[in-house]
Amino acid sequence: KQKLTWFSSFLVLLLVVLRSALSQNKPAYFKDGGELVLRPAAVSEPISSVEWQFKSSTGVYQVAQWVKDKLPLDYYVRFKDRAKLSLTTGELRLRGMKSSDEGTFMVEINNLQQSVKFDAKLMKVLDRPEILVRPLSCSAESKDCMLTCSVDRHQAEPVTYSWSLDDGQWKEGPKDRLIINQLNTDATANAKSYRCRVKNDVSQQDSEPHPDPFSKTAPEPDNTGAVVGVSFQMCYCVYELLIQLSVRKPKRKSTFAFIYYRLYRSNI
């Protein structure tokens, strides 16, 4: 009897887990002003009725409804001029999407609520990526260097990365790519150029070709920003130090602070 009870409990738990897994929401991304396509699961019988609903933070709204021989296809106010429903597959297309259209879409086909729901979310179109070389001292004498496919990912995730050598085939990979200086090994040559690609559900962008950083003719990594930043910080620290010294009366007249203090006071 104990074994039977344990087995029954196990079956109930298994059914709960399976039901939860099947009812998980599916992400559906759209770009600002773009189109959103929602494809429900196929059904075994011909479709005789379809009803789409939209749930947001402000409530639940009808999107489209149709019942064969009873109710003609009708689109409701919120999506009236932007929706298109396929009566053979139940697919829903929405145009002119915007941030206020973020929410959950649910569909009922042949009077049966489908377990899959769609979480619609605005996704940013990716900018063109840039290949950065690290360290800044990477040169023909380096054993290895790191290439980073840099792009603004704010509101653009998830993002996938791909790399191409010498304009060859694209291969998906990580954001950071370690490259080995083949001239320091038994190999004959390095790749002449590298390109990276970023992609999300609404966009795809390729970088400009970046020359082999190990080549003696390759441009040095641009560290102008870093140098300017460090110089500015140093100047600012010196300025702060002088200000602090100028407002304090020195304890010993032989110190630099006292000299600066006298000069400062004489110019006031």
C-alpha positions in Angstrom: 0.0 0.0 0.0 2.9 2.4 0.8 4.5 1.7 -2.6 1.2 2.4 -4.4 0.9 5.7 -2.5 4.4 6.7 -3.3 3.9 5.8 -7.0 0.7 7.8 -7.2 2.4 10.8 -5.6 5.3 10.5 -8.1 2.8 10.4 -11.1 1.0 13.5 -9.8 4.3 15.4 -9.4 5.4 14.3 -12.9 2.2 15.5 -14.4 2.6 18.9 -12.6 6.2 19.3 -13.9 5.2 18.3 -17.5 2.3 20.7 -17.5 4.4 23.5 -16.2 7.1 22.8 -18.8 4.5 22.7 -21.6 2.8 26.0 -20.4 6.0 28.0 -20.3 5.8 31.3 -22.2 7.7 31.6 -25.4 9.6 34.9 -26.0 8.6 36.9 -29.1 10.7 39.9 -29.9 9.9 42.9 -32.1 11.6 46.1 -33.1 10.1 49.6 -32.8 7.8 50.1 -35.7 8.4 46.5 -36.9 6.2 43.4 -37.4 5.5 40.6 -34.9 4.5 37.2 -36.2 2.9 34.7 -33.7 2.6 31.1 -34.9 0.5 28.8 -32.8 1.1 25.0 -32.6 -0.5 23.0 -35.4 -3.8 21.3 -34.7 -4.9 17.9 -36.1 -8.4 19.0 -37.2 -9.4 21.8 -39.6 -9.7 25.1 -37.8 -13.2 26.2 -37.2 -12.6 29.0 -34.6 -9.8 31.2 -33.5 -9.5 33.8 -30.7 -6.4 35.8 -29.8 -6.1 37.8 -26.6 -3.5 40.2 -25.3 -2.6 40.7 -21.6 -0.6 43.7 -20.4 -0.1 45.5 -17.1 -3.4 47.4 -17.8 -5.7 44.5 -18.4 -6.7 41.8 -20.9 -7.8 42.8 -24.4 -9.3 41.0 -27.4 -7.2 41.0 -30.5 -9.0 39.0 -33.1 -11.9 36.5 -33.2 -13.5 34.3 -35.8 -16.0 31.4 -35.7 -16.8 29.6 -38.9 -20.3 30.2 -40.2 -21.2 32.1 -37.0 -18.9 35.0 -36.4 -17.1 36.8 -39.2 -13.4 37.7 -38.7 -13.2 40.8 -36.4 -10.3 42.8 -35.1 -10.7 44.8 -31.9 -9.8 48.5 -31.4 -6.3 48.2 -30.0 -5.0 46.3 -33.0 -7.8 46.9 -35.5 -5.7 48.5 -38.3 -2.5 46.5 -37.6 -3.6 42.9 -37.3 -3.9 40.1 -39.9 -5.1 36.6 -38.9 -4.7 33.4 -41.0 -7.9 31.3 -40.8 -6.1 28.2 -42.0 -3.1 28.2 -39.5 -4.2 30.7 -36.8 -1.1 32.7 -37.4 -1.3 36.3 -36.2 0.7 39.2 -37.8 0.9 42.6 -36.1 2.4 45.7 -37.7 3.7 48.9 -36.3 4.7 47.4 -33.0 5.7 49.8 -30.1 6.7 49.6 -26.5 3.1 49.8 -25.2 2.5 46.5 -27.1 4.7 44.5 -24.7 2.7 41.8 -23.0 1.5 38.2 -23.3 -0.5 36.9 -26.3 -2.7 33.9 -25.9 -4.7 31.9 -28.5 -7.7 29.6 -28.4 -8.2 27.3 -31.4 -11.3 25.1 -31.9 -12.4 26.2 -28.4 -9.2 24.8 -26.9 -6.7 27.1 -25.1 -3.2 26.4 -26.4 -0.6 25.8 -23.7 2.0 28.0 -25.4 1.8 31.7 -24.7 3.9 34.4 -26.3 5.7 37.1 -24.3 6.1 40.0 -26.7 9.0 42.3 -25.9 10.6 45.3 -27.6 14.1 44.6 -28.8 16.7 47.2 -29.9 18.2 47.1 -33.3 21.9 46.4 -33.0 24.5 49.0 -34.0 27.5 48.1 -36.1 30.1 46.3 -34.0 33.7 47.3 -33.6 36.7 44.9 -33.2 38.9 46.0 -30.2 42.4 44.6 -29.7 43.8 43.8 -26.3 46.3 44.5 -24.8 46.9 47.9 -26.3 50.5 46.9 -26.8 49.6 44.0 -29.1 52.2 43.9 -32.0 54.2 41.7 -34.2 56.3 40.7 -31.2 53.3 39.5 -29.2 52.7 35.7 -28.7 48.9 36.2 -28.6 46.2 38.9 -28.4 42.5 39.1 -27.7 39.9 40.4 -30.2 36.6 41.7 -28.7 33.5 42.2 -30.8 32.2 45.3 -29.1 28.6 46.5 -29.5 26.0 48.2 -27.3 23.7 45.4 -26.0 21.4 47.5 -23.9 17.8 46.3 -24.6 19.2 44.1 -27.4 19.8 40.8 -25.7 20.1 38.0 -26.4 22.9 38.6 -28.9 25.0 35.9 -30.7 28.4 36.4 -32.2 30.1 35.1 -35.3 33.7 35.5 -36.7 35.1 35.5 -40.3 38.7 35.2 -41.2 39.9 36.7 -44.5 36.3 37.2 -45.6 35.7 33.4 -45.4 32.9 31.4 -43.9 31.1 32.8 -40.8 31.4 30.6 -37.7 29.4 31.3 -34.5 31.6 31.9 -31.4 32.2 33.9 -28.3 32.4 37.6 -28.0 36.1 37.4 -27.2 38.4 35.6 -29.6 42.0 34.7 -28.6 44.4 34.7 -31.6 47.9 33.2 -31.6 50.7 34.8 -33.5 51.5 32.0 -36.0 54.7 33.6 -37.1 56.1 32.6 -33.7 55.1 28.9 -34.3 55.7 26.4 -37.1 52.7 27.8 -39.1 53.4 29.8 -42.2 51.1 32.8 -41.8 48.4 34.6 -39.8 45.0 35.5 -41.1 45.2 38.8 -43.0 41.9 40.2 -41.6 39.1 39.6 -39.1 35.4 40.5 -39.1 32.8 39.9 -36.4 29.0 39.7 -36.7 26.3 40.4 -34.1 22.8 39.1 -34.4 19.6 39.2 -32.4 16.0 38.4 -33.3 15.4 41.7 -35.0 18.7 42.7 -36.6 22.1 41.7 -37.8 25.3 43.8 -38.3 28.9 43.1 -39.5 32.0 45.0 -38.4 34.5 46.5 -40.8 37.5 44.2 -41.6 40.2 44.5 -39.0 43.8 43.9 -40.2 46.0 41.2 -38.5 47.3 42.9 -35.3 50.5 40.9 -35.6 51.4 42.4 -39.0 54.2 44.9 -38.9 52.1 47.2 -41.2 49.0 47.0 -39.0 47.9 50.2 -37.3 48.5 50.4 -33.6 45.5 50.0 -31.3 43.9 53.4 -30.6 44.6 54.3 -27.0 44.1 58.0 -27.4 41.1 57.9 -25.1 42.9 56.1 -22.4 45.9 58.5 -22.5 43.7 61.6 -22.4 41.7 60.1 -19.5 44.9 59.4 -17.5 46.4 62.8 -18.2 43.2 64.6 -17.2 43.0 62.6 -13.9 46.7 63.5 -13.1 46.1 67.2 -13.8 43.0 67.2 -11.7 44.8 65.5 -8.8 47.6 68.1 -8.9 45.0 70.9 -9.0 43.2 69.5 -6.0 46.5 69.2 -4.1 47.4 72.8 -4.8 44.0 74.0 -3.7 44.3 72.0 -0.4 47.7 73.5 0.3 46.6 77.0 -0.6 43.8 77.1 2.0 45.9 75.7 4.9 48.4 77.9 6.7 51.6 75.9 6.7 53.1 74.8 10.0 56.8 75.2 8.9 57.9 78.3 7.0 60.6 76.3 5.1 58.1 74.1 3.3 56.9 74.3 -0.3 53.4 74.8 1.0 54.4 78.0 2.8 56.1 79.4 -0.3 53.0 78.6 -2.4 50.8 80.0 0.4 52.7 83.4 0.3 52.6 83.6 -3.4 48.9 82.8 -3.5 48.1 85.4 -0.8 50.1 88.1 -2.6 48.1 87.6 -5.7 44.7 88.0 -4.1 
